[in-house]
């Protein structure tokens, strides 16, 4: 008896998790750069402050988007199923058995 496993290639909730991971990464990088080298962020050059603000705001937007995506998803039943394979064809089994016997006799 042979069991056959069928499952979708990618779960549907991966996109929301990826957005949340990206938001955490942006917020972490922005927070790290904001206090880089222990200096006062107000003394940093203007382009540097703009980059940090961009990272923090992008992370915040992605965080809100990821939470919203997780909240609106419908809970779905597991798409994975386990079923029995089709029984083997008796004529095919006999043919294979006879070939196997011939190979062993050689």
Order of alpha helices (4+ residues) and beta strands (2+ residues): beta-alpha-alpha-beta-alpha
